[in-house]
Amino acid sequence: MPGRFALIDLAPWTDRAGRLSWLKLACFISALLPACWLAYAYATDNLGTKPLTALNHETGLWATRFLAVTLAITPFRRIFAWPRLIVLRRQLGLTVLAYSLIHVVIYVIDQSLDLVFVLSEIVHRFYLGLGAIALVIFLVQGATSNDGALKRLGAVRWNEIHRLIYPAILIVLLHFLLQSKLDVSEACLMLGLFAALMLYRLAHDIGLPLKFPTLLCVAVLSGVLTMLTEAGWYASGRRISFWLVLESNLDPLSTFRPGWWTFASAALVAVLAFARARFAEPERPARRHAPHRA
């Protein structure tokens, strides 16, 4: 019935017309799978001796991963000429918010629901304060992600709010690095992947075509940046020789460090983009209809 409110229209797997979108359904299932796996692992005591701590770490890691996927939407739809990817951006952004909230809730539970202690920790521990700032940004963006908020705020103010995703990314990465303590491999890998995604955007903004040569350069640059960051972090925080860590990074046969994973991931994007451009069917010209004869 026209005008009738339908709950199905709000389902995350439907398009604006309320029809099933297989792309959005796949995204929704992908967003649920890590949470289901973590819930199962917790229920079956497969998260080690400190399950809540492990659960807190994993939910934060998945929030960061989905943040990377969200940031990948715009460059990937350009690289692979797939404009429909844009419909996933809001859904993925809300997924980041959901995992971030779960991350915080688990931390509060792990602290025996002592909110005074939690607030004290946020104030006195720099990395927790950074996490709180990032969560506030995600909450504001989540609350304004709908069409109604866009109309109320206007395009200019709405865009200003949602550009806060860039400082939020830096805050999240610094939060990740600081809380990683002894081993920053995962944090450096995420930093490298975010660097590659930002380099894609920079290349597009300065007019470089997002083709194989540019994409391969991004792979090299992001890999090198990851290696330099890891070496610099260990040198400044752990007093380990910068050159010793860098030498270890530059040798792919000894240990496959985050820099090489970053390079491999971005190089795979370059290869896939080349293959798509090489083997994709050319667009067919539109048919010209014969003129109508009376």
QUIWO-V882103 format. One record per helix or strand of 2 or more residues. SS is the DSSP state (~ for helix, > for strand). FROM is the first residue (numbers start at 1). TO is the last residue. If there is no record, write none. Layout:
((SS,FROM,TO) (SS,FROM,TO))
This chain:
((~,7,10) (~,22,43) (~,51,79) (~,83,110) (~,115,124) (~,126,143) (~,147,153) (~,155,162) (~,165,180) (~,185,205) (~,212,237) (~,242,250) (~,258,279))
